[in-house]
Amino acid sequence: MFPSISLAQEIGLAVLFVAALVWVVGLGHMLWDSRFHHPEPAAYEGLPMIPGQRTAAAHPMESVELTEAEQQAFAGLIRTFPPR
């Protein structure tokens, strides 16, 4: 194709051209889709970084039985928090 460059360079140039062409076509397709298709906003499902809380039945080692005094102390602690 080009007399001044080697066959390996020509192959590399062809691969680079094909990769650039695929990137441009993909970018154009992405921009075209985002221009005309606006998805409906989804319902709020919580923060994606914080996993859902498991129940106490998930694993026996994850639950602790509190004594009556501990339950009362915890209830008193909760009552000290200001309401929203």
C-alpha positions as CSV (number, residue, x, y, z in Angstrom):
1,M,0.0,0.0,0.0
2,F,2.6,2.5,1.1
3,P,6.1,1.9,-0.3
4,S,7.9,3.7,2.6
5,I,6.5,1.6,5.5
6,S,6.8,-2.0,6.4
7,L,4.1,-4.6,6.3
8,A,3.8,-4.7,10.1
9,Q,3.3,-0.9,10.2
10,E,0.6,-1.2,7.5
11,I,-1.2,-3.9,9.5
12,G,-0.9,-1.7,12.6
13,L,-2.3,1.3,10.7
14,A,-5.2,-0.8,9.5
15,V,-6.0,-2.1,13.0
16,L,-5.8,1.5,14.3
17,F,-8.1,2.7,11.6
18,V,-10.7,0.0,12.3
19,A,-10.6,0.7,16.0
20,A,-11.1,4.4,15.5
21,L,-14.0,3.7,13.1
22,V,-15.7,1.4,15.6
23,W,-15.2,4.0,18.3
24,V,-16.7,6.8,16.2
25,V,-19.7,4.6,15.2
26,G,-20.3,3.6,18.8
27,L,-20.0,7.2,20.0
28,G,-22.4,8.3,17.4
29,H,-24.9,5.5,18.2
30,M,-24.7,6.4,22.0
31,L,-25.3,10.1,21.3
32,W,-28.1,9.4,18.9
33,D,-29.9,7.1,21.4
34,S,-29.5,9.6,24.3
35,R,-30.8,12.4,22.1
36,F,-34.1,10.8,21.3
37,H,-34.8,8.2,24.1
38,H,-35.4,9.6,27.5
39,P,-36.2,6.8,30.0
40,E,-38.8,7.4,32.7
41,P,-37.3,8.2,36.0
42,A,-37.3,5.2,38.2
43,A,-38.6,5.1,41.7
44,Y,-36.2,5.8,44.5
45,E,-34.7,2.6,45.7
46,G,-32.2,3.8,48.2
47,L,-28.5,4.4,47.9
48,P,-26.7,1.9,45.6
49,M,-23.6,1.9,47.7
50,I,-25.3,0.8,50.9
51,P,-26.5,-2.8,50.9
52,G,-29.9,-3.7,52.1
53,Q,-30.2,-4.6,55.7
54,R,-30.5,-8.3,56.5
55,T,-33.0,-9.8,59.0
56,A,-31.9,-11.3,62.2
57,A,-32.8,-14.7,60.8
58,A,-30.1,-14.4,58.2
59,H,-27.4,-16.0,60.5
60,P,-27.6,-17.0,64.1
61,M,-24.3,-15.2,64.9
62,E,-25.7,-11.9,63.8
63,S,-28.3,-11.6,66.6
64,V,-27.8,-10.9,70.3
65,E,-30.4,-11.4,73.0
66,L,-30.6,-8.4,75.3
67,T,-31.5,-8.5,79.0
68,E,-34.5,-6.5,80.3
69,A,-32.1,-3.9,81.7
70,E,-30.3,-3.6,78.4
71,Q,-33.5,-3.2,76.5
72,Q,-34.6,-0.4,78.9
73,A,-31.3,1.3,78.6
74,F,-31.5,1.1,74.8
75,A,-35.0,2.5,74.8
76,G,-33.9,5.4,77.0
77,L,-31.0,6.1,74.6
78,I,-33.4,6.1,71.7
79,R,-35.7,8.6,73.5
80,T,-32.8,11.0,73.9
81,F,-32.5,11.5,70.1
82,P,-34.3,14.6,68.8
83,P,-37.3,13.9,66.5
84,R,-37.0,14.8,62.9
